[in-house]
Amino acid sequence: MDLKDFHDIVRFFLNKEQGGWFSPEELDSMIDRAQWWFYSDQYDVYSKTQKIQDSLSPFVTPFTFVSTSAGIVQLPIVETVKPCYEHLQSMYVQYFDNKRQIPRTNPIKIISEDELAERLESQILEPTISDPVAIQKGKGEFQIYPATTIAGKGSYFRRPVKPVFVYTESGRAIVYNQGLSTQLEWAGQSINKLIIKTLQLCGVNISDSMIISYTEQKDAKDM
């Protein structure tokens, strides 16, 4: 859905229930807060259904890495650096199997510090370059063991981009610039849920059926 259409729907219900006015910038801020709320709700139940996994699929970001000589991997966490890390999905080591003469991958298990102490002292489960483990030291920062340079790949959930409604003013009219605006990345039924979350933050409670009814009436009027 285009950002202008999203703004129009939110404005319709705000005007109907409250009669108030929000600037495009204020609406963008409310929408961004709402998408974080919705994002957190979806992430907490990510593995439960394919529908939920699909809703977060735009934010799954693949990455490759080469750790430092001390085994450190740092993913981008500053919001101005795109795409900004939020949650790790998976991490794999890449190595060459000399015995079979083929490249291989192996998952890097993220473990607790208590478990790490046991693994480092174990003669059987001690981490190796082909079967490493890691602990999370901070947001987006991982310490891989053995603590040496290791190459690999993985994926993480990034932050949804903040919507930006770009416009100019002609008298009292707002002229929307679609080309320069930053669109929302959500798709399908997630959009309706996000509209509901945005309006809830503004103190307005609506349902999916009310949004569908509005869009059907609008489409019929535009034909």
N, C-alpha and C positions, 0 to 999 in steps of 0.2 A: 504494500500500500504506500502510495506517495505521502510524504510528510504533510503536505497541504491537506490532503483528504483526512489524515489522522487529526490534524489541528481542527479541521471543520467539524468532525464528529464530536470531539471533546468540547468545542465551543457550543455546539448545539445543545448538548445536555447541560452544560454549565449555565447557559442563558435560560434554559427552560426551568432549571431548579433554583438558580441563585440570582440570575440577572446581572452577574458581575462581569468585569472585564479583566482579562489577563493579556499582557503583551506577548508577542511571539517568543521573546527571550524567557519570560516567566513560564510559559507553557513548555518550552524545551527543557527547562530545569525540572519541572514536575514530571515530564515524560521520562527523563533520565533517572530520576529517583524511583519512579515506578518500574522501570525496566530492571534496575538493580534488585528491587524487591522481588519481582517475578523471576529473575535469573537465579536468585538465592533459593527460592521455593523449588524451582525446577532442578537445580543442582542437587539439593538434598534428597530428591527421589529419582535421580538420574537413571539408575539401573532398573527401575521397576517396569517400565513399558517402553516399547519402541516409539510410541507417540512422543513421550518426554525426551527420548534420545534425539529424535528428529528435531524437536524444538530448539535444542542446544547445538545441533550440528553446525550452524554457521560460525560458531565460536571455537570449534576444535581446530587447533593450529599445529601443524607438523613442524618439527625442528630437527636439525642435526647439531652435534656438538663434538668438540674435542676438549676434554677436561684439562685443567692446568696440570703441571707436574706434581702437584699435591692432590690431584683428584677432584678439584672443585669445578662444579658446573653452575653458572649463574644465568638464569633466564631473565628477560627484560621485565622489570617491575615498575618503571617510571611511566606514568600515563602518557607523557609526551612521546615516548618511544613505542611505536606500533609494530606488532600487536602486543599489548600489555598482558603479562602473565597473571592468572588468578589461581588455577588449580592444575596440578599435574594429572594427566590421564595415563601415560605410560612412558617408559624409558627402556631402551634396549642397547646392549653393547654389540658392536660389529667387530668381528675378528676373523682371521683366516685359519681354517682347520687344516693344519699341515698333514695330518694323517690321511684325510679324505681329499685334500687339495681343492677345497671349495670355500668360498666365503660363507660365514654363518652369522646368525644373530641369536641373542639370548636375552630374556628379560632381566632387567636390573630390579631386584626386589627392594622396596623401601621399607626399612625396618626401624625399630626403636633403638635407642642407645643401649638399653639393657640387653636386647638381643644381640646387638653388635659386639658387646664385650664377650658374649658366649661364642659367637662365630669366630672372632679373632683368636680365641684360645683353643678352638677345636681343630684337631688334626684331620677330621673328616670334612667338616663344613667350612673350613677357612676359605674366605673369598679368594678367587683367582681372576686373572684378566679375562678369561672366557666365561666366568660365572661370578661376576661381582655383586656386591650389595651397596646400598647407599642409605644415608640418613639425611633428613631435611634439617638444615641448620637455620634457615630463615626463609622468608617469602621468596620463592624462586631460586633459592641457593641449596645445592645438594653436594654432600661430601661422599665421593665414591671410594670404596675399598675393594682391592688394594689401592692405596693412595698414590697413584701414578697417572701418567697420561693415558687416557682411554677415549676412544672414538665411539660414537653411537648415534642413535636417533630416538625420537619419541614424539609425543604430542601433548599439548596442554590446552586447557580452556582459557581463552583470552577474555579481556573486558569488552563488552559491547560498546561500540562507538557512541558518543553522545550526539543526539540529533541537533542539527543547526538549521533553523528556518531562516534563510537569507532573503531579504526583501528590501525594497525601496519604498519611499512614501511619496505619493502624488496627491497633494492636498491632504485630505483625510483618508484617502484610499491606500491600502497596503498592496503593493505589487510584488507577488512572489517570484523568486528566481529559482526555478527548479534545478538548473544546471550547476549552480554554486552551492546549493543546500546539501547538507549531509543527511542522508536518508537512514531510517531505521533498518536494521538487518533482520528483524524477525519476519517470519512468513506464516501463511496459513492461519490456523485457528489461534496461534499465539498472539496475533495482532488484536483480536477481540479481547483476549485476556489482559493484554497490556492496556487497552483502552479502559477496561474496567478498573485496573489497578490505578491508572492515572486519575480517574474520576473519584475513586475512593480516597486518594490523597487530598483531593479538593473538597471532600465531604459529601460527595454525591454517590449514591448506590444505584447501580443499574445491572441488568442481566444481559446475557448473550442474545436472548430473543429480542430485547429492546434495540440492540445495535443492528441486528439483522433486519428488523422492521424498518429502522431508519434508512439503512442503505438501500433496501428494496424500494422504498418510497422515493428516495433521491434518484435512483437509477431510472425509475419510471418517469419522473419529472424531467430528467435530462434527455429522454428519448424524443 
